[in-house]
């Protein structure tokens, strides 16, 4: 069924599309030639992105033989055939999720997120000669726009550290590989980049514009439709980030210290009093329902019987309650960020992930050592953007680490964590070095 997804014609089309897209990047760089980040990194990052896209397509086709990207593309080709034969029109783009399954008994996803990915791929396939790799290249190009905006935003917070940030956001291997294919993860990581960029412009640079507001709202809705648990993990620290920004405007140091605890206490009491009404309003996204969903996801990996492959890990029994989630958070965070350990690897791809996890662990320890343990945690809770990056990353890491239980899948699911977590660490390190330089200057004067 998949024999034609990659064939000899791709040897002609892939280089052609690479050259065309490369020329597009050169045009964009020329138009933004006064911007140093565009001059230095736009084309380099794009080349890495496209090379990783081609690598991902080859791995998913030749190594695994099947995957979400291939399933999505298979459904796209079937839908194009129905449109060509007159059975469907482009109005199908406005149909709800599950339409293809109900109408044509097409196997595959019936979720809003998967259907949205297929609709994007459908439009792009008309510009890619119906080829899997070239469609993926166009998909990755759209995603790269969001990733570069993320890089641009973080660079604005750490002047002079753009080279370090490029390795974290643009060149990090798994982020470039798993954030490039025809996948929900690709859409989400790009939308997170645009969400961060618009928030930075609105709330930190205070450039209020309808354009940024529209981007902000659109990205929140997009992530909600594709992977609701990403936006669920993001919105809690995001709201607290906004509150911290507002509290910073209070001149009284005493009031600044007590406002946040008081607000958190009010929110906690409010939820406790109106928990039933809030849960009814949230429906399937209520806290208890989300924890039950995590439990079901965990059980599905256990029942899959992949233990023989060495990819499955065990964190113990999960109780689908708030206390059960909190008690398992450290193990989930450890699994998402720092595992698999080198000695847990069973194949070359796991070794690749294990080496990345080792880098993340060493970087974490290095930043704690350079900043100091107490100062490290102070910076997280005193700086709104560091708080947003680290707390979101840890919360999301706990969710996917507890629910996934498969290192192979986790390598893909954790990509929305990596740029925020590592950028948060870099901001802490940057601020520590700036503070040390300031002290040194003051001592020599």
Secondary structure, 3 states (H helix, E strand, C coil): CCCCCCCCCHHHHHHHHHHHHHHHHHHHHHHCCCCHHHHHHHHHHHHHHHHHHHHHHHHHHHHHCCCHHHHHHHHHHHHHHHHHCCCCCHHHHHCCCCHHHHHHCCCCCCCHHHHHHHHHHHHHHCCCCCCHHHHHHHHHHHHHHHHHHHHHHHHHHCCCCHHHHHHHHHCCHHHHHHCCCCCHHHHHHHHHHHHHHHHHHHHHCCCCCHHHHHHHHHHHHHHHHHCHHHHHHHHHHHHHHHHHHHHCCCCCHHHHHHHHHHHHHHHHHHHHHCHHHHHHHHHHHCHHHHHHHHHHHHHHHHHCCCHHHCCECCCCCCCCCHHHHHHHHHHHHHHHHHCCCHHHCCCHHHHHHHHHHHHHHHHHHHHHHHHCHHHHHHHHHHCHHHHHHHHHHHHHHHHHHHHHCEHHHHHHHCHHHHHHHHHHHHHHHHHHHHHHHHHHHHHHC
